[in-house]
Amino acid sequence: MAMMPSLLLGASLSLLGIVTGIHVSVLLHDHRIGELRPNHYVAMHQMRDRTFRRVMPGLWMMTWLLVMVCTILLFAPGTARTLGGISALTLLVDMALTVTRQMPLNDQIQKWTITTIPADWSRVRDRWATHHHLRTALAIVAYACFISAALVWLGRE
C-alpha cells in the first residue's frame, strides 16, 4: 500500500475514533448527572459547551472531509465505498442533529445564571441527553461502518 493512502486512511480512522470517543465520553461523564443540583449542572454544562464550541466544529469538519476523501478516492465501488458512504451520511445526520437540536439547547443553557435557572431546567437537561444518546449511536454506527469499509479495502489490496 502506498504511503499517501495509508496516511489518509489512518488520519480518517483516528479522527473518527476521537469524535466517537468524545460522544461516548459525555455519556460516561453524564451517567449520574441527575444527581446534580441545578446550579452545578448549569456550571458544568456551560463549561463543557464553551470547550466543545471551540474544538468540535474544526475537528468534525476535518473528520468528515477525510472520510469523504477516503470513500471517494480510495475505496473501490462496491462494499467498501457503500460502507464509507453510509459512514459519511451518518456523520451528516449527526451534525444536522447537533445544529438543529443540541445547539439551540446549549444556547438556552448558556444564557442561564444562578438566579435565572428556570423551574423546568431538568426537562431541558433530559431533552439534551436524549438527543446526545441518539447522536452517540450515530457516531458509533459511522465509526463501525468506516472501520468495516477500511477492512474491506485493505483485504483487497
N, CA, C and O atoms as a GROMACS GRO file, in nm:
protein
  628
    1MET      N    1   0.086  -0.118   0.000
    1MET     CA    2   0.000   0.000   0.000
    1MET      C    3   0.090   0.124   0.000
    1MET      O    4   0.188   0.130   0.075
    2ALA      N    5   0.058   0.220  -0.083
    2ALA     CA    6   0.137   0.343  -0.093
    2ALA      C    7   0.122   0.425   0.034
    2ALA      O    8   0.029   0.406   0.112
    3MET      N    9   0.215   0.518   0.053
    3MET     CA   10   0.218   0.598   0.176
    3MET      C   11   0.098   0.690   0.190
    3MET      O   12   0.038   0.696   0.298
    4MET      N   13   0.061   0.764   0.085
    4MET     CA   14  -0.047   0.862   0.096
    4MET      C   15  -0.181   0.796   0.131
    4MET      O   16  -0.250   0.846   0.220
    5PRO      N   17  -0.220   0.688   0.064
    5PRO     CA   18  -0.346   0.624   0.106
    5PRO      C   19  -0.343   0.577   0.251
    5PRO      O   20  -0.443   0.586   0.322
    6SER      N   21  -0.227   0.528   0.295
    6SER     CA   22  -0.215   0.484   0.434
    6SER      C   23  -0.233   0.600   0.530
    6SER      O   24  -0.301   0.587   0.633
    7LEU      N   25  -0.174   0.714   0.497
    7LEU     CA   26  -0.187   0.832   0.582
    7LEU      C   27  -0.331   0.882   0.586
    7LEU      O   28  -0.383   0.916   0.692
    8LEU      N   29  -0.395   0.886   0.470
    8LEU     CA   30  -0.535   0.931   0.464
    8LEU      C   31  -0.625   0.839   0.546
    8LEU      O   32  -0.708   0.886   0.625
    9LEU      N   33  -0.608   0.711   0.527
    9LEU     CA   34  -0.692   0.616   0.600
    9LEU      C   35  -0.663   0.622   0.750
    9LEU      O   36  -0.756   0.622   0.831
   10GLY      N   37  -0.536   0.628   0.786
   10GLY     CA   38  -0.501   0.637   0.928
   10GLY      C   39  -0.554   0.763   0.994
   10GLY      O   40  -0.606   0.758   1.106
   11ALA      N   41  -0.542   0.876   0.925
   11ALA     CA   42  -0.594   1.002   0.980
   11ALA      C   43  -0.746   0.997   0.993
   11ALA      O   44  -0.801   1.043   1.093
   12SER      N   45  -0.812   0.941   0.893
   12SER     CA   46  -0.959   0.931   0.896
   12SER      C   47  -1.006   0.844   1.012
   12SER      O   48  -1.095   0.882   1.088
   13LEU      N   49  -0.945   0.728   1.025
   13LEU     CA   50  -0.982   0.637   1.134
   13LEU      C   51  -0.953   0.700   1.270
   13LEU      O   52  -1.032   0.687   1.364
   14SER      N   53  -0.840   0.767   1.281
   14SER     CA   54  -0.803   0.829   1.409
   14SER      C   55  -0.900   0.941   1.447
   14SER      O   56  -0.950   0.944   1.559
   15LEU      N   57  -0.926   1.031   1.354
   15LEU     CA   58  -1.015   1.143   1.385
   15LEU      C   59  -1.158   1.096   1.411
   15LEU      O   60  -1.225   1.147   1.502
   16LEU      N   61  -1.204   1.000   1.333
   16LEU     CA   62  -1.339   0.948   1.356
   16LEU      C   63  -1.346   0.877   1.492
   16LEU      O   64  -1.448   0.883   1.560
   17GLY      N   65  -1.239   0.811   1.530
   17GLY     CA   66  -1.233   0.749   1.663
   17GLY      C   67  -1.236   0.853   1.773
   17GLY      O   68  -1.300   0.833   1.877
   18ILE      N   69  -1.167   0.965   1.752
   18ILE     CA   70  -1.168   1.072   1.852
   18ILE      C   71  -1.309   1.132   1.865
   18ILE      O   72  -1.358   1.150   1.976
   19VAL      N   73  -1.372   1.162   1.751
   19VAL     CA   74  -1.509   1.218   1.754
   19VAL      C   75  -1.604   1.122   1.825
   19VAL      O   76  -1.682   1.164   1.910
   20THR      N   77  -1.598   0.995   1.789
   20THR     CA   78  -1.685   0.895   1.852
   20THR      C   79  -1.653   0.884   2.001
   20THR      O   80  -1.743   0.875   2.084
   21GLY      N   81  -1.526   0.886   2.034
   21GLY     CA   82  -1.485   0.879   2.175
   21GLY      C   83  -1.535   0.997   2.256
   21GLY      O   84  -1.573   0.982   2.372
   22ILE      N   85  -1.535   1.115   2.196
   22ILE     CA   86  -1.588   1.232   2.266
   22ILE      C   87  -1.736   1.213   2.295
   22ILE      O   88  -1.782   1.242   2.405
   23HIS      N   89  -1.811   1.164   2.196
   23HIS     CA   90  -1.954   1.136   2.218
   23HIS      C   91  -1.972   1.038   2.335
   23HIS      O   92  -2.053   1.062   2.425
   24VAL      N   93  -1.897   0.929   2.332
   24VAL     CA   94  -1.910   0.827   2.436
   24VAL      C   95  -1.864   0.882   2.571
   24VAL      O   96  -1.924   0.852   2.674
   25SER      N   97  -1.758   0.962   2.572
   25SER     CA   98  -1.709   1.016   2.700
   25SER      C   99  -1.813   1.103   2.769
   25SER      O  100  -1.821   1.104   2.892
   26VAL      N  101  -1.893   1.174   2.691
   26VAL     CA  102  -2.000   1.255   2.751
   26VAL      C  103  -2.103   1.164   2.818
   26VAL      O  104  -2.152   1.195   2.926
   27LEU      N  105  -2.135   1.051   2.754
   27LEU     CA  106  -2.227   0.955   2.817
   27LEU      C  107  -2.170   0.904   2.949
   27LEU      O  108  -2.241   0.897   3.049
   28LEU      N  109  -2.042   0.870   2.948
   28LEU     CA  110  -1.979   0.821   3.071
   28LEU      C  111  -1.978   0.929   3.178
   28LEU      O  112  -2.005   0.902   3.295
   29HIS      N  113  -1.946   1.049   3.138
   29HIS     CA  114  -1.940   1.162   3.231
   29HIS      C  115  -2.078   1.192   3.289
   29HIS      O  116  -2.089   1.227   3.407
   30ASP      N  117  -2.181   1.180   3.208
   30ASP     CA  118  -2.316   1.224   3.247
   30ASP      C  119  -2.402   1.114   3.308
   30ASP      O  120  -2.520   1.138   3.334
   31HIS      N  121  -2.349   0.996   3.332
   31HIS     CA  122  -2.436   0.886   3.376
   31HIS      C  123  -2.504   0.914   3.510
   31HIS      O  124  -2.608   0.854   3.539
   32ARG      N  125  -2.452   1.003   3.591
   32ARG     CA  126  -2.516   1.037   3.719
   32ARG      C  127  -2.553   1.185   3.725
   32ARG      O  128  -2.562   1.244   3.833
   33ILE      N  129  -2.573   1.243   3.610
   33ILE     CA  130  -2.598   1.386   3.604
   33ILE      C  131  -2.727   1.427   3.674
   33ILE      O  132  -2.741   1.540   3.719
   34GLY      N  133  -2.821   1.334   3.684
   34GLY     CA  134  -2.947   1.363   3.753
   34GLY      C  135  -2.929   1.394   3.900
   34GLY      O  136  -3.019   1.450   3.963
   35GLU      N  137  -2.813   1.360   3.955
   35GLU     CA  138  -2.787   1.387   4.097
   35GLU      C  139  -2.737   1.530   4.122
   35GLU      O  140  -2.731   1.574   4.237
   36LEU      N  141  -2.702   1.602   4.016
   36LEU     CA  142  -2.650   1.737   4.034
   36LEU      C  143  -2.762   1.836   4.066
   36LEU      O  144  -2.874   1.826   4.016
   37ARG      N  145  -2.729   1.931   4.150
   37ARG     CA  146  -2.821   2.042   4.175
   37ARG      C  147  -2.824   2.130   4.050
   37ARG      O  148  -2.730   2.127   3.970
   38PRO      N  149  -2.929   2.206   4.031
   38PRO     CA  150  -2.940   2.287   3.910
   38PRO      C  151  -2.818   2.376   3.884
   38PRO      O  152  -2.768   2.379   3.772
   39ASN      N  153  -2.770   2.447   3.986
   39ASN     CA  154  -2.657   2.537   3.963
   39ASN      C  155  -2.529   2.462   3.926
   39ASN      O  156  -2.448   2.512   3.849
   40HIS      N  157  -2.510   2.342   3.980
   40HIS     CA  158  -2.393   2.262   3.946
   40HIS      C  159  -2.403   2.210   3.802
   40HIS      O  160  -2.306   2.211   3.727
   41TYR      N  161  -2.523   2.164   3.766
   41TYR     CA  162  -2.543   2.116   3.629
   41TYR      C  163  -2.516   2.229   3.529
   41TYR      O  164  -2.443   2.209   3.431
   42VAL      N  165  -2.573   2.345   3.554
   42VAL     CA  166  -2.557   2.457   3.461
   42VAL      C  167  -2.410   2.496   3.448
   42VAL      O  168  -2.362   2.518   3.337
   43ALA      N  169  -2.339   2.505   3.559
   43ALA     CA  170  -2.196   2.540   3.554
   43ALA      C  171  -2.117   2.437   3.474
   43ALA      O  172  -2.033   2.473   3.391
   44MET      N  173  -2.144   2.309   3.497
   44MET     CA  174  -2.075   2.202   3.425
   44MET      C  175  -2.107   2.210   3.276
   44MET      O  176  -2.017   2.204   3.192
   45HIS      N  177  -2.235   2.223   3.243
   45HIS     CA  178  -2.276   2.223   3.103
   45HIS      C  179  -2.220   2.346   3.029
   45HIS      O  180  -2.172   2.334   2.916
   46GLN      N  181  -2.225   2.461   3.092
   46GLN     CA  182  -2.173   2.581   3.028
   46GLN      C  183  -2.024   2.570   3.001
   46GLN      O  184  -1.977   2.609   2.894
   47MET      N  185  -1.949   2.516   3.097
   47MET     CA  186  -1.805   2.499   3.079
   47MET      C  187  -1.776   2.402   2.964
   47MET      O  188  -1.694   2.430   2.877
   48ARG      N  189  -1.844   2.288   2.964
   48ARG     CA  190  -1.822   2.188   2.860
   48ARG      C  191  -1.862   2.242   2.723
   48ARG      O  192  -1.791   2.221   2.625
   49ASP      N  193  -1.973   2.312   2.717
   49ASP     CA  194  -2.019   2.367   2.590
   49ASP      C  195  -1.920   2.469   2.534
   49ASP      O  196  -1.893   2.470   2.414
   50ARG      N  197  -1.866   2.554   2.619
   50ARG     CA  198  -1.768   2.653   2.573
   50ARG      C  199  -1.645   2.584   2.514
   50ARG      O  200  -1.590   2.629   2.413
   51THR      N  201  -1.602   2.475   2.575
   51THR     CA  202  -1.488   2.400   2.523
   51THR      C  203  -1.522   2.335   2.390
   51THR      O  204  -1.446   2.348   2.294
   52PHE      N  205  -1.635   2.266   2.384
   52PHE     CA  206  -1.672   2.195   2.262
   52PHE      C  207  -1.701   2.292   2.146
   52PHE      O  208  -1.677   2.256   2.031
   53ARG      N  209  -1.750   2.410   2.174
   53ARG     CA  210  -1.774   2.508   2.067
   53ARG      C  211  -1.643   2.547   1.998
   53ARG      O  212  -1.644   2.580   1.880
   54ARG      N  213  -1.534   2.543   2.070
   54ARG     CA  214  -1.403   2.575   2.011
   54ARG      C  215  -1.344   2.456   1.937
   54ARG      O  216  -1.281   2.472   1.832
   55VAL      N  217  -1.362   2.339   1.991
   55VAL     CA  218  -1.293   2.220   1.942
   55VAL      C  219  -1.370   2.145   1.832
   55VAL      O  220  -1.313   2.107   1.730
   56MET      N  221  -1.498   2.124   1.854
   56MET     CA  222  -1.572   2.030   1.770
   56MET      C  223  -1.594   2.073   1.625
   56MET      O  224  -1.582   1.988   1.537
   57PRO      N  225  -1.626   2.198   1.594
   57PRO     CA  226  -1.652   2.230   1.453
   57PRO      C  227  -1.536   2.195   1.360
   57PRO      O  228  -1.556   2.129   1.258
   58GLY      N  229  -1.415   2.237   1.394
   58GLY     CA  230  -1.300   2.205   1.311
   58GLY      C  231  -1.268   2.057   1.308
   58GLY      O  232  -1.240   2.001   1.203
   59LEU      N  233  -1.273   1.994   1.425
   59LEU     CA  234  -1.248   1.850   1.434
   59LEU      C  235  -1.350   1.773   1.352
   59LEU      O  236  -1.315   1.680   1.279
   60TRP      N  237  -1.476   1.811   1.366
   60TRP     CA  238  -1.582   1.740   1.294
   60TRP      C  239  -1.567   1.759   1.143
   60TRP      O  240  -1.577   1.662   1.068
   61MET      N  241  -1.542   1.882   1.098
   61MET     CA  242  -1.531   1.906   0.954
   61MET      C  243  -1.411   1.833   0.894
   61MET      O  244  -1.422   1.775   0.786
   62MET      N  245  -1.298   1.835   0.962
   62MET     CA  246  -1.181   1.764   0.912
   62MET      C  247  -1.208   1.614   0.906
   62MET      O  248  -1.168   1.547   0.810
   63THR      N  249  -1.275   1.561   1.006
   63THR     CA  250  -1.309   1.419   1.007
   63THR      C  251  -1.399   1.385   0.889
   63THR      O  252  -1.372   1.290   0.816
   64TRP      N  253  -1.505   1.463   0.871
   64TRP     CA  254  -1.600   1.436   0.762
   64TRP      C  255  -1.530   1.445   0.627
   64TRP      O  256  -1.551   1.360   0.540
   65LEU      N  257  -1.447   1.547   0.608
   65LEU     CA  258  -1.376   1.562   0.480
   65LEU      C  259  -1.284   1.443   0.453
   65LEU      O  260  -1.278   1.393   0.341
   66LEU      N  261  -1.211   1.399   0.555
   66LEU     CA  262  -1.122   1.284   0.535
   66LEU      C  263  -1.200   1.156   0.507
   66LEU      O  264  -1.159   1.075   0.424
   67VAL      N  265  -1.313   1.137   0.574
   67VAL     CA  266  -1.398   1.021   0.546
   67VAL      C  267  -1.446   1.026   0.401
   67VAL      O  268  -1.445   0.924   0.332
   68MET      N  269  -1.486   1.144   0.355
   68MET     CA  270  -1.531   1.159   0.217
   68MET      C  271  -1.418   1.134   0.118
   68MET      O  272  -1.438   1.066   0.017
   69VAL      N  273  -1.300   1.187   0.145
   69VAL     CA  274  -1.186   1.167   0.055
   69VAL      C  275  -1.154   1.019   0.043
   69VAL      O  276  -1.134   0.968  -0.067
   70CYS      N  277  -1.148   0.949   0.155
   70CYS     CA  278  -1.121   0.805   0.151
   70CYS      C  279  -1.230   0.731   0.076
   70CYS      O  280  -1.202   0.643  -0.007
   71THR      N  281  -1.354   0.766   0.104
   71THR     CA  282  -1.466   0.697   0.040
   71THR      C  283  -1.464   0.716  -0.111
   71THR      O  284  -1.486   0.620  -0.186
   72ILE      N  285  -1.436   0.836  -0.156
   72ILE     CA  286  -1.440   0.865  -0.300
   72ILE      C  287  -1.312   0.823  -0.371
   72ILE      O  288  -1.317   0.766  -0.480
   73LEU      N  289  -1.197   0.852  -0.310
   73LEU     CA  290  -1.070   0.830  -0.380
   73LEU      C  291  -1.003   0.696  -0.352
   73LEU      O  292  -0.931   0.645  -0.438
   74LEU      N  293  -1.025   0.639  -0.235
   74LEU     CA  294  -0.956   0.514  -0.202
   74LEU      C  295  -1.043   0.392  -0.222
   74LEU      O  296  -1.001   0.294  -0.284
   75PHE      N  297  -1.164   0.397  -0.171
   75PHE     CA  298  -1.249   0.278  -0.171
   75PHE      C  299  -1.308   0.256  -0.310
   75PHE      O  300  -1.368   0.345  -0.370
   76ALA      N  301  -1.288   0.135  -0.360
   76ALA     CA  302  -1.342   0.099  -0.490
   76ALA      C  303  -1.494   0.088  -0.482
   76ALA      O  304  -1.549   0.062  -0.374
   77PRO      N  305  -1.563   0.107  -0.596
   77PRO     CA  306  -1.708   0.086  -0.595
   77PRO      C  307  -1.741  -0.054  -0.542
   77PRO      O  308  -1.670  -0.151  -0.571
   78GLY      N  309  -1.846  -0.062  -0.467
   78GLY     CA  310  -1.886  -0.188  -0.407
   78GLY      C  311  -1.902  -0.172  -0.257
   78GLY      O  312  -1.943  -0.067  -0.208
   79THR      N  313  -1.870  -0.277  -0.186
   79THR     CA  314  -1.894  -0.282  -0.042
   79THR      C  315  -1.820  -0.172   0.034
   79THR      O  316  -1.880  -0.103   0.116
   80ALA      N  317  -1.692  -0.156   0.008
   80ALA     CA  318  -1.613  -0.056   0.082
   80ALA      C  319  -1.668   0.084   0.060
   80ALA      O  320  -1.686   0.160   0.156
   81ARG      N  321  -1.695   0.120  -0.064
   81ARG     CA  322  -1.746   0.254  -0.091
   81ARG      C  323  -1.885   0.273  -0.033
   81ARG      O  324  -1.918   0.381   0.017
   82THR      N  325  -1.968   0.171  -0.038
   82THR     CA  326  -2.102   0.180   0.021
   82THR      C  327  -2.093   0.203   0.171
   82THR      O  328  -2.162   0.290   0.225
   83LEU      N  329  -2.010   0.126   0.238
   83LEU     CA  330  -1.993   0.144   0.383
   83LEU      C  331  -1.934   0.281   0.416
   83LEU      O  332  -1.976   0.345   0.513
   84GLY      N  333  -1.838   0.326   0.337
   84GLY     CA  334  -1.783   0.460   0.357
   84GLY      C  335  -1.889   0.568   0.337
   84GLY      O  336  -1.894   0.666   0.412
   85GLY      N  337  -1.975   0.548   0.237
   85GLY     CA  338  -2.084   0.643   0.212
   85GLY      C  339  -2.184   0.646   0.326
   85GLY      O  340  -2.233   0.752   0.365
   86ILE      N  341  -2.215   0.528   0.380
   86ILE     CA  342  -2.307   0.522   0.495
   86ILE      C  343  -2.244   0.594   0.614
   86ILE      O  344  -2.313   0.666   0.686
   87SER      N  345  -2.115   0.576   0.633
   87SER     CA  346  -2.046   0.644   0.742
   87SER      C  347  -2.056   0.796   0.725
   87SER      O  348  -2.091   0.867   0.819
   88ALA      N  349  -2.025   0.845   0.605
   88ALA     CA  350  -2.030   0.989   0.579
   88ALA      C  351  -2.172   1.044   0.596
   88ALA      O  352  -2.190   1.151   0.654
   89LEU      N  353  -2.270   0.971   0.547
   89LEU     CA  354  -2.410   1.016   0.560
   89LEU      C  355  -2.453   1.017   0.706
   89LEU      O  356  -2.522   1.109   0.750
   90THR      N  357  -2.414   0.916   0.780
   90THR     CA  358  -2.448   0.909   0.923
   90THR      C  359  -2.384   1.026   0.999
   90THR      O  360  -2.446   1.082   1.089
   91LEU      N  361  -2.262   1.061   0.962
   91LEU     CA  362  -2.197   1.177   1.024
   91LEU      C  363  -2.273   1.307   0.992
   91LEU      O  364  -2.283   1.395   1.077
   92LEU      N  365  -2.325   1.317   0.871
   92LEU     CA  366  -2.404   1.436   0.835
   92LEU      C  367  -2.532   1.444   0.917
   92LEU      O  368  -2.572   1.552   0.960
   93VAL      N  369  -2.597   1.330   0.938
   93VAL     CA  370  -2.718   1.328   1.020
   93VAL      C  371  -2.683   1.370   1.163
   93VAL      O  372  -2.756   1.447   1.226
   94ASP      N  373  -2.572   1.320   1.214
   94ASP     CA  374  -2.525   1.360   1.348
   94ASP      C  375  -2.506   1.511   1.354
   94ASP      O  376  -2.549   1.575   1.450
   95MET      N  377  -2.440   1.568   1.253
   95MET     CA  378  -2.417   1.712   1.253
   95MET      C  379  -2.549   1.789   1.241
   95MET      O  380  -2.565   1.892   1.306
   96ALA      N  381  -2.641   1.740   1.161
   96ALA     CA  382  -2.771   1.807   1.149
   96ALA      C  383  -2.844   1.807   1.283
   96ALA      O  384  -2.903   1.908   1.321
   97LEU      N  385  -2.839   1.696   1.355
   97LEU     CA  386  -2.900   1.691   1.489
   97LEU      C  387  -2.829   1.786   1.585
   97LEU      O  388  -2.892   1.850   1.669
   98THR      N  389  -2.698   1.794   1.572
   98THR     CA  390  -2.623   1.886   1.658
   98THR      C  391  -2.670   2.030   1.636
   98THR      O  392  -2.697   2.103   1.731
   99VAL      N  393  -2.678   2.068   1.510
   99VAL     CA  394  -2.713   2.207   1.477
   99VAL      C  395  -2.859   2.238   1.507
   99VAL      O  396  -2.891   2.346   1.556
  100THR      N  397  -2.948   2.143   1.480
  100THR     CA  398  -3.092   2.172   1.495
  100THR      C  399  -3.148   2.140   1.633
  100THR      O  400  -3.249   2.197   1.673
  101ARG      N  401  -3.084   2.050   1.706
  101ARG     CA  402  -3.137   2.009   1.837
  101ARG      C  403  -3.046   2.049   1.954
  101ARG      O  404  -3.091   2.113   2.049
  102GLN      N  405  -2.918   2.010   1.946
  102GLN     CA  406  -2.829   2.034   2.059
  102GLN      C  407  -2.790   2.180   2.075
  102GLN      O  408  -2.796   2.235   2.185
  103MET      N  409  -2.750   2.242   1.967
  103MET     CA  410  -2.702   2.380   1.978
  103MET      C  411  -2.808   2.477   2.029
  103MET      O  412  -2.775   2.565   2.110
  104PRO      N  413  -2.934   2.466   1.987
  104PRO     CA  414  -3.035   2.555   2.048
  104PRO      C  415  -3.049   2.533   2.199
  104PRO      O  416  -3.068   2.629   2.274
  105LEU      N  417  -3.041   2.408   2.243
  105LEU     CA  418  -3.047   2.381   2.387
  105LEU      C  419  -2.922   2.436   2.456
  105LEU      O  420  -2.931   2.494   2.565
  106ASN      N  421  -2.806   2.419   2.394
  106ASN     CA  422  -2.682   2.475   2.451
  106ASN      C  423  -2.692   2.627   2.462
  106ASN      O  424  -2.652   2.685   2.563
  107ASP      N  425  -2.745   2.690   2.358
  107ASP     CA  426  -2.761   2.836   2.361
  107ASP      C  427  -2.852   2.879   2.476
  107ASP      O  428  -2.826   2.977   2.545
  108GLN      N  429  -2.958   2.803   2.494
  108GLN     CA  430  -3.052   2.832   2.603
  108GLN      C  431  -2.982   2.820   2.738
  108GLN      O  432  -2.994   2.908   2.823
  109ILE      N  433  -2.909   2.712   2.759
  109ILE     CA  434  -2.840   2.688   2.886
  109ILE      C  435  -2.730   2.792   2.909
  109ILE      O  436  -2.706   2.833   3.022
  110GLN      N  437  -2.662   2.834   2.803
  110GLN     CA  438  -2.556   2.935   2.817
  110GLN      C  439  -2.609   3.067   2.873
  110GLN      O  440  -2.534   3.141   2.936
  111LYS      N  441  -2.736   3.096   2.851
  111LYS     CA  442  -2.795   3.222   2.898
  111LYS      C  443  -2.836   3.217   3.045
  111LYS      O  444  -2.862   3.321   3.106
  112TRP      N  445  -2.843   3.098   3.102
  112TRP     CA  446  -2.886   3.087   3.241
  112TRP      C  447  -2.778   3.137   3.336
  112TRP      O  448  -2.659   3.121   3.312
  113THR      N  449  -2.824   3.198   3.444
  113THR     CA  450  -2.736   3.233   3.556
  113THR      C  451  -2.792   3.163   3.679
  113THR      O  452  -2.899   3.102   3.673
  114ILE      N  453  -2.722   3.171   3.788
  114ILE     CA  454  -2.769   3.106   3.911
  114ILE      C  455  -2.909   3.154   3.948
  114ILE      O  456  -2.990   3.077   4.000
  115THR      N  457  -2.938   3.279   3.921
  115THR     CA  458  -3.069   3.334   3.959
  115THR      C  459  -3.175   3.320   3.851
  115THR      O  460  -3.292   3.347   3.876
  116THR      N  461  -3.135   3.278   3.729
  116THR     CA  462  -3.234   3.268   3.621
  116THR      C  463  -3.257   3.126   3.572
  116THR      O  464  -3.320   3.106   3.468
  117ILE      N  465  -3.207   3.026   3.644
  117ILE     CA  466  -3.231   2.887   3.604
  117ILE      C  467  -3.381   2.863   3.612
  117ILE      O  468  -3.441   2.883   3.718
  118PRO      N  469  -3.443   2.819   3.502
  118PRO     CA  470  -3.588   2.802   3.503
  118PRO      C  471  -3.631   2.681   3.587
  118PRO      O  472  -3.552   2.589   3.612
  119ALA      N  473  -3.755   2.683   3.628
  119ALA     CA  474  -3.809   2.573   3.709
  119ALA      C  475  -3.804   2.441   3.634
  119ALA      O  476  -3.787   2.335   3.694
  120ASP      N  477  -3.819   2.446   3.500
  120ASP     CA  478  -3.821   2.323   3.420
  120ASP      C  479  -3.682   2.290   3.363
  120ASP      O  480  -3.673   2.227   3.257
  121TRP      N  481  -3.577   2.331   3.430
  121TRP     CA  482  -3.441   2.310   3.381
  121TRP      C  483  -3.412   2.163   3.355
  121TRP      O  484  -3.338   2.130   3.261
  122SER      N  485  -3.468   2.073   3.436
  122SER     CA  486  -3.438   1.930   3.419
  122SER      C  487  -3.501   1.876   3.290
  122SER      O  488  -3.450   1.780   3.233
  123ARG      N  489  -3.608   1.937   3.245
  123ARG     CA  490  -3.668   1.896   3.117
  123ARG      C  491  -3.572   1.927   3.003
  123ARG      O  492  -3.555   1.847   2.911
  124VAL      N  493  -3.510   2.044   3.008
  124VAL     CA  494  -3.410   2.082   2.906
  124VAL      C  495  -3.291   1.987   2.913
  124VAL      O  496  -3.242   1.941   2.810
  125ARG      N  497  -3.244   1.959   3.033
  125ARG     CA  498  -3.132   1.866   3.053
  125ARG      C  499  -3.165   1.730   2.992
  125ARG      O  500  -3.082   1.671   2.923
  126ASP      N  501  -3.286   1.680   3.019
  126ASP     CA  502  -3.324   1.548   2.970
  126ASP      C  503  -3.340   1.545   2.818
  126ASP      O  504  -3.306   1.446   2.755
  127ARG      N  505  -3.392   1.653   2.760
  127ARG     CA  506  -3.401   1.661   2.614
  127ARG      C  507  -3.261   1.659   2.553
  127ARG      O  508  -3.236   1.591   2.454
  128TRP      N  509  -3.170   1.734   2.613
  128TRP     CA  510  -3.033   1.737   2.565
  128TRP      C  511  -2.974   1.595   2.570
  128TRP      O  512  -2.910   1.551   2.475
  129ALA      N  513  -2.996   1.526   2.681
  129ALA     CA  514  -2.941   1.390   2.697
  129ALA      C  515  -3.000   1.295   2.594
  129ALA      O  516  -2.927   1.213   2.536
  130THR      N  517  -3.130   1.303   2.569
  130THR     CA  518  -3.194   1.216   2.470
  130THR      C  519  -3.132   1.238   2.332
  130THR      O  520  -3.100   1.142   2.263
  131HIS      N  521  -3.117   1.363   2.293
  131HIS     CA  522  -3.055   1.392   2.163
  131HIS      C  523  -2.910   1.345   2.160
  131HIS      O  524  -2.863   1.294   2.058
  132HIS      N  525  -2.839   1.361   2.270
  132HIS     CA  526  -2.699   1.318   2.272
  132HIS      C  527  -2.688   1.165   2.261
  132HIS      O  528  -2.597   1.115   2.195
  133HIS      N  529  -2.779   1.092   2.324
  133HIS     CA  530  -2.777   0.946   2.310
  133HIS      C  531  -2.794   0.906   2.164
  133HIS      O  532  -2.725   0.816   2.115
  134LEU      N  533  -2.885   0.971   2.094
  134LEU     CA  534  -2.906   0.941   1.953
  134LEU      C  535  -2.780   0.975   1.872
  134LEU      O  536  -2.738   0.896   1.787
  135ARG      N  537  -2.722   1.089   1.899
  135ARG     CA  538  -2.601   1.129   1.828
  135ARG      C  539  -2.485   1.033   1.856
  135ARG      O  540  -2.405   1.004   1.767
  136THR      N  541  -2.476   0.984   1.977
  136THR     CA  542  -2.371   0.888   2.010
  136THR      C  543  -2.390   0.758   1.932
  136THR      O  544  -2.294   0.702   1.880
  137ALA      N  545  -2.514   0.712   1.924
  137ALA     CA  546  -2.542   0.591   1.845
  137ALA      C  547  -2.503   0.613   1.699
  137ALA      O  548  -2.445   0.524   1.636
  138LEU      N  549  -2.535   0.729   1.645
  138LEU     CA  550  -2.498   0.760   1.506
  138LEU      C  551  -2.346   0.761   1.488
  138LEU      O  552  -2.295   0.709   1.389
  139ALA      N  553  -2.275   0.819   1.582
  139ALA     CA  554  -2.129   0.823   1.573
  139ALA      C  555  -2.070   0.682   1.578
  139ALA      O  556  -1.975   0.652   1.505
  140ILE      N  557  -2.125   0.598   1.663
  140ILE     CA  558  -2.077   0.459   1.672
  140ILE      C  559  -2.103   0.385   1.541
  140ILE      O  560  -2.017   0.312   1.493
  141VAL      N  561  -2.222   0.403   1.485
  141VAL     CA  562  -2.255   0.340   1.355
  141VAL      C  563  -2.159   0.391   1.247
  141VAL      O  564  -2.107   0.312   1.168
  142ALA      N  565  -2.136   0.522   1.244
  142ALA     CA  566  -2.045   0.579   1.143
  142ALA      C  567  -1.905   0.520   1.157
  142ALA      O  568  -1.841   0.484   1.058
  143TYR      N  569  -1.858   0.509   1.280
  143TYR     CA  570  -1.724   0.455   1.303
  143TYR      C  571  -1.718   0.307   1.264
  143TYR      O  572  -1.622   0.265   1.198
  144ALA      N  573  -1.817   0.230   1.303
  144ALA     CA  574  -1.820   0.087   1.268
  144ALA      C  575  -1.824   0.068   1.116
  144ALA      O  576  -1.754  -0.018   1.063
  145CYS      N  577  -1.905   0.148   1.047
  145CYS     CA  578  -1.912   0.137   0.901
  145CYS      C  579  -1.779   0.174   0.837
  145CYS      O  580  -1.735   0.109   0.742
  146PHE      N  581  -1.715   0.278   0.889
  146PHE     CA  582  -1.588   0.320   0.828
  146PHE      C  583  -1.477   0.219   0.856
  146PHE      O  584  -1.395   0.192   0.768
  147ILE      N  585  -1.473   0.164   0.975
  147ILE     CA  586  -1.376   0.058   1.004
  147ILE      C  587  -1.400  -0.060   0.911
  147ILE      O  588  -1.305  -0.116   0.855
  148SER      N  589  -1.526  -0.098   0.894
  148SER     CA  590  -1.559  -0.210   0.804
  148SER      C  591  -1.518  -0.179   0.661
  148SER      O  592  -1.463  -0.265   0.592
  149ALA      N  593  -1.542  -0.056   0.616
  149ALA     CA  594  -1.502  -0.016   0.481
  149ALA      C  595  -1.350  -0.027   0.466
  149ALA      O  596  -1.301  -0.077   0.365
  150ALA      N  597  -1.277   0.019   0.566
  150ALA     CA  598  -1.131   0.013   0.562
  150ALA      C  599  -1.083  -0.132   0.557
  150ALA      O  600  -0.990  -0.164   0.483
  151LEU      N  601  -1.145  -0.218   0.636
  151LEU     CA  602  -1.105  -0.359   0.636
  151LEU      C  603  -1.133  -0.425   0.502
  151LEU      O  604  -1.052  -0.504   0.453
  152VAL      N  605  -1.247  -0.394   0.442
  152VAL     CA  606  -1.279  -0.448   0.309
  152VAL      C  607  -1.174  -0.399   0.209
  152VAL      O  608  -1.121  -0.477   0.130
  153TRP      N  609  -1.146  -0.270   0.213
  153TRP     CA  610  -1.049  -0.212   0.120
  153TRP      C  611  -0.910  -0.272   0.140
  153TRP      O  612  -0.843  -0.307   0.043
  154LEU      N  613  -0.868  -0.285   0.265
  154LEU     CA  614  -0.736  -0.343   0.294
  154LEU      C  615  -0.729  -0.489   0.252
  154LEU      O  616  -0.623  -0.537   0.211
  155GLY      N  617  -0.840  -0.561   0.263
  155GLY     CA  618  -0.844  -0.701   0.224
  155GLY      C  619  -0.830  -0.722   0.075
  155GLY      O  620  -0.795  -0.830   0.030
  156ARG      N  621  -0.858  -0.619  -0.002
  156ARG     CA  622  -0.850  -0.630  -0.148
  156ARG      C  623  -0.721  -0.572  -0.203
  156ARG      O  624  -0.694  -0.582  -0.323
  157GLU      N  625  -0.640  -0.511  -0.117
  157GLU     CA  626  -0.513  -0.451  -0.162
  157GLU      C  627  -0.412  -0.558  -0.191
  157GLU      O  628  -0.299  -0.527  -0.229
   0.00000   0.00000   0.00000
